[in-house]
């Protein structure tokens, strides 16, 4: 999961962004003043992957914060501001900001900019994938934590994951997930999917990762 720190004094904007970004595997921590934000960065500089910085703050000019963070911490910085002065954009980029997004903006654009910037900085697109699979150990991790799956659950999850975006039929699952035949008395594909959803934290009423395709089977999504 991407760990983002934001310094933004508009609490309503911060709360809406936090909820929205979480849907895209971005954990947002906001501070409403510069001092608290800088203290958090200094104490947890390795924990935060990126800083989203407003320029107009009650206790310090955002450009000063940008300069300090760029000099002392080196984490990527996206300036997010309603200031209309183009010189602020230029100055921000010159003193260490990596990107600039003008308010108001579509939150989906911010997601794209965060991901793009981190890819450029790390050079590793796959580093922030939500799910990791070690086929040698038959292990699945979500957000770095092991998911305790049975053999049949692992096989089904692996099949769905390797075919992300494609519909996998129930018949295909029954024919190819061999451990289903002896692992449990209840061999229902739907029951097995339900167990996996529960273990990966997928809401059965509104699933985000494993979605049902009526009359066919299942499709796996990972944004």
Secondary structure, 3 states (H helix, E strand, C coil): CEEEEEECCCHHHHHHHHHHHHCCCEEEEEECCHHHHHHHHHHCCCCCCEEEECCCCCCCCHHHHHHHHHHHCCCEEEEEECCCCHHHHHHHHHCCCCEEEECCCCHHHHHHHHHHHHHHHHCCHHHHCCEEEECCCCEEEECCEEECCCHHHHHHHHHHHHCCCCEEEHHHHHHHCCCHHHHCCCCCHHHHHHHHHHHHCCCCCCCCCEEEECCCEEEECCC
